[in-house]
């Protein structure tokens, strides 16, 4: 069984929103056509049907029971919610939010109450806030009420599409340390705080946060190219081994950071982490926890693949 704890579905509203903000000349369609030609991604068609069908086919192809599906721009959230609602449980919605934006919590509450949202995706480095800021407390109160997940992106942050479209980089890594998570995690015990990508360059700080707080987890998502920035350039085997020493297998979750087609669901990342798990001599129970059990516990009861595929 496989549950992907970290993936972006990148539906058409995400691309349209980014292109709309781009200062480059041309229509939204023209800007996106140039960007897609430059890096080789396929622009999804408007609407939900075809994109949802394609993602479900990918999950079926690789035997993925469920996937945490992120909205990656506020404009994309309604589409991701609809895709998840129509997926018979195969997609679990995680919604991006800026907690210091006016009305953010009011917009989120109904998504948790009636639309199946299980967590939020936070980018403190983009929106320039600390999790301990008073303005963030209403969001954390909401997440605590619903025993939800806060994916807090820390460390290196590069959005290639925004770069291609000429958008400025607002990233301020002074807000991006995993140590920022510790006070919030200590205060909000019902919230699970996920630090993706092992902290994306703040590996030591991720280990410290995990050692300090039992409601902090991490995931394996992305290429983890941040290892090149470390003085000892650790292998991914070393990274996982050290993470397991601190977090234990019950707080490490498999994720791919899948996002665009034609790459689709990144099975090569699944195979790579399976090989590392074998190299480290992990037991069947430990592998089951990392590759689906931990995620299933946080995302809710899984839906059998056969039933979901028919949905």
ZICOR-V403862 format. One line per field, one symbol per residue. ss: DSSP state (H for helix, E for strand, L for the rest). psi: psi as a letter, one per 20 degrees, with the letter a starting at -180 (. if undefined). burial: # if it has 24 or more other C-alpha atoms within 12 Angstrom, else .. A space follows every 10 residues. Layout:
BEGIN
ss = ???
psi = ???
burial = ???
END
This chain:
BEGIN
ss = LEEEEEEELL LHHHHHHHHH HLLLLLLHHH HHHHHHHHHL LLLLLLLLHH HHHHHHHHHH HHLEEEEEEE LLLHHHHHHH HHHHHLLLLL EEEEEELLLL LLLHHHHHHH HHHHLLLLEE EELHHHHLLL LLLHHHHHHH HHHHHLLLEE EELLLLLLLH HHHHLLLLLL LLHHHLLLHH HHHHHHHLLL LEEEEHHHHL LLHHHHHHHH HHLLLEEEEL LLLLHHHHHL LLLLLHHHHH HHHHHHHLHH HEELLLLELL LLLLLLHHHH HHHHHHHHHL LLLHHHHHHH HHHHHHHHHL LLLLHHHHHH L
psi = qppoioqpim rhhggggghh ipiqqrrggg ghggghhhik qpoqqqrhgh gghgghhggg hjkogrpooq pjqhhighgg gggghjjkih popppqqoij qpjghhhhgh hhhijjpiaq ppmhhgimqq hiqhiighgh gghhgjlapo ooprbpopnh ghghjkqqoj poihjjphhh hggghhhnii ppoporkkil hlgghghggh hhpijprrrj qaikihhiiq hjmqrhgggg ghghhghrii kpppqhkqgr qihbpnhhhg hghghhhghi kqrhhghhgg ihggghhhia pqpqggghhh .
burial = ########## ########## ##.....##. ######.... .###...#.. ########## .######### ########## ########## ########## ...##.###. ##..###### #######.## ##...##### ####.##### ########.. ##.##..... ..#.###### ##.###.### ########## ########## #.######## #######... .....##.## ####.##### ########## #..####.## .###..#... .#...##### ######.### .##.#..##. .
END
